[in-house]
Amino acid sequence: MQTSSTEPATPWHTASRKLFAKLLGEFAYEGILVPERDGAASATGRYRVAVPDGTVHRFRARRGAYGHWRVDPDSITPHADPLVFLTAAHDVPLGLAGDTLGHLLRELTATLSADVRLAATALSVPDLADLGYAELEGHLTGHPWLVANKGRLGLSHTDSGRWTPEARAATRLPWLAVHRSLARYRGTAALGDAARLYGQELSTATREVFAATVAARGRRPEEYLWLPVHPWQWDETIAPLFAPQLADGTLIPLPEDEDLRLPQQSVRTFLNVSRPQARTVKLPLSVLNTLVWRGLPTERTLAAPAVTSWIHGMRDADPFLRDETRVVLLGEVASVTVEHPLYDRLPGVPYQYRELLGCIWREPLGPHLAAGERARSLAALLHTDPAGRALTAELVRRSGLAPRVWLRHLFEALLPPLLHFLYRYGTVFSPHGENSIVVFDAHEVPVRLAVKDFVDDVNLSDEALPELADLPPTVRTTLLTEPADFLTQFIHSGLFVGVFRYLAPLCAEGLGVPEAEFWALVRETVLAHQRRFPELKPRFALFDLLTPRIDRLCLNRNRLYADGYRDRAGRPHAVVDGTVPNPLHAG
């Protein structure tokens, strides 16, 4: 049934139109939809997608690197409602199972609701450019590739207004005392034991209150470990699933500490805004968001400090990483892991039940910044304001540099440390927009890279490289290994496809740098690094970033077809479907 193309100019319809454009573009990129040319599309860029109810959706799109589709939201006719489209297209052409469709509609509706909340308080890019790192996170719009990027299944409407980054509501966290028969502490050698951690993270008065609370239950405080808990996780998961342990005093609720913390884009990570020099805490949250349940896997939480020590040791022993790139690696320096007495012993139990309770303490960014430096997540460079102005263009304007010069600085800040870890050490981060942080000087020129989330997003080559021969056993058994030709995918998919695929057209429109030139600058940065280290030439071939084509990783296909919303014993991995041309190839 045809729908009128005239829509009320409400915030909901505006958000729907933008999300529908994203859906069309990302589904076309992954081959989920195959838009047809609408007339002389080669000249006009017009395409069409028909659905069984007789509706033919027409739109304009610009094609870009890696087979990218950039759909103009205002060009979509006859209507732009992604929920209605999915309902009509679920069988043909999408082929979605009914249960998947039902959950997907819920995720998309939640995403739209979050988009509307964000739009209601959206700032102009000059105002956004003045915000600090923690505050800016609350204005970002989420994963650019995943369509249902703020589904957060498990959070109610009230929860979303309190615990999401766009709520921008700082809160105090309650703590929990856990008997050491269930809890294990790990810390880096530099930090030391749990007592030293608590001495740095909690005031004397708070520590005394915590100890007195445990003693009031007739227990010995020294037999317990303390950790903060997410209030939602406490109410929804910990209190019901650890009820026997709460009854017998193995777990003892503690009061809130004194600090206000602000949730970041990952939702489960809190920055301390009362004491910015204090550590960030990463907490499990039994919420399904993007591809996975956002818990903390037991073995990885235990290993986080060991992984940090190894990564830091590698950097500190390498003059290029330590002195030239000055890459910041925000270490996960301490963790408390709590096993569930039953779930953690059940093989095949859904993985969400093995990630219920724990905490990782991560180094704060502030102490690593020099005078005049400021930081923004890489994802922020993709942000546009309600007037369509890009934050990147504003930063370039403030720098006073020519756009091409500024972009060279950006690529030289981001790529050399990532390439050096890959080529010399067979080690790769997943440098997507949330985990990668750009450090700018006082003139808004990009100068270096900061990286976080090691234990979740560091992968190693399965080749027998001498640099990995002395890998500590804890690190070796925790980090995933991949074949050499797949290891490069983390840079391609995390950075080039996951960020630069969107940044390039923004630079073409807002900076006057054509996409072909953008990618040529990226390629030249890779080649310049290779020229700098000719002794690593065999590694450039082993970890070849310049192949004619690369595998097409598909994030939306995971949800639609590979995994749906079913419970799994293990975390899902991105689907590979076909290949796409590599813009870094000489051609």
PyMOL commands that set and color helices and strands:
alter all, ss='L'
color gray80, all
select helices_A, chain A and resi 11-29+41-44+65-67+73-75+82-89+98-120+125-129+133-137+157-163+165-167+194-201+204-216+221-223+231-241+243-248+298-316+319-325+343-345+351-354+366-368+378-382+391-399+403-425+454-457+466-468+473-478+484-487+489-510+515-532+534-542+556-562
alter helices_A, ss='H'
color red, helices_A
select strands_A, chain A and resi 36-37+46-50+56-64+68-71+174-179+183-187+224-228+251-256+261-263+269-272+280-282+285-289+292-294+328-329+332-338+357-362+374-377+427-429+436-440+446-451+458-461+480-482+549-554+575-581
alter strands_A, ss='S'
color yellow, strands_A
deselect
rebuild
show_as cartoon
